[in-house]
Amino acid sequence: NRALHTQLKERLDSLNNKKRNNFEDALIAEAAIVNGHTLITADEHLRIVAEEYGCAVAPLDKYRSA
C-alpha cells in the first residue's frame, strides 16, 4: 500500500529530522501492520509511528539474552 508507506515515512521524517533510513523503516512498519505482525524494535521513533498506526510493538531488549 503505497499510501500507507508514504504516511509512515512522512511521520518518521517529522519525528527524526528525515533520518536516512526512514524509507526502509517505513517498509518494515508497513509489512508488520498489513500482515498483523508484532514489530520488534529498539528504534523509539519507529515504535511511536507503528503504534500510532495500530501495530503491536515489542521492545528488542525483551528478546536480547543477558
Salt bridges, closest charged atoms under 4 A:
ASP13 OD2 - LYS9 NZ 2.64
ASP43 OD2 - LYS19 NZ 3.09
GLU44 OE2 - ARG47 NH2 2.41
GLU51 OE1 - ARG47 NH1 2.47
GLU52 OE1 - ARG11 NE 2.77
ASP61 OD1 - ARG64 NH1 3.22
